[in-house]
Amino acid sequence: DKMHPVFGKVVDGMDVVDKIGKAKTGSMDKPLKEVVIVKAKVIS
């Protein structure tokens, strides 16, 4: 969205990233329902 920079690469689960991106938001672009990333990995 050119407003929230993110550094990294999604190697699996892009459908989940898209779903998070489509979450309805309220004031200050905050999601109306809590969005929680339960698990993430650093691959080097």
C-alpha positions in Angstrom: 0.0 0.0 0.0 3.1 2.2 -0.1 2.4 3.4 3.5 3.6 0.6 5.7 7.1 -0.7 4.6 7.8 -4.4 5.3 11.1 -6.1 4.8 11.2 -9.8 4.1 9.9 -12.4 1.8 6.9 -14.7 2.1 7.8 -18.2 1.0 4.6 -19.9 2.0 1.1 -18.7 3.1 0.7 -15.7 0.8 -3.1 -16.4 1.0 -2.9 -15.6 4.7 -1.0 -12.3 4.0 -3.7 -11.3 1.5 -6.4 -12.1 4.1 -4.6 -9.9 6.7 -4.3 -7.1 4.1 -8.1 -7.2 3.4 -9.0 -6.9 7.1 -11.5 -4.1 7.7 -9.9 -1.1 9.5 -11.1 1.8 11.6 -9.4 5.0 12.6 -5.7 5.3 11.9 -5.9 2.2 9.7 -6.2 -0.1 12.8 -7.9 -3.5 12.1 -11.4 -3.6 13.7 -10.7 -7.2 14.7 -7.4 -8.2 16.3 -4.9 -9.7 13.8 -2.3 -12.0 15.4 0.6 -13.8 13.6 1.0 -17.0 15.7 4.2 -18.3 14.0 6.9 -16.9 11.8 10.4 -18.1 10.9 13.6 -16.5 10.0 15.3 -18.3 7.2 18.9 -17.4 6.3 
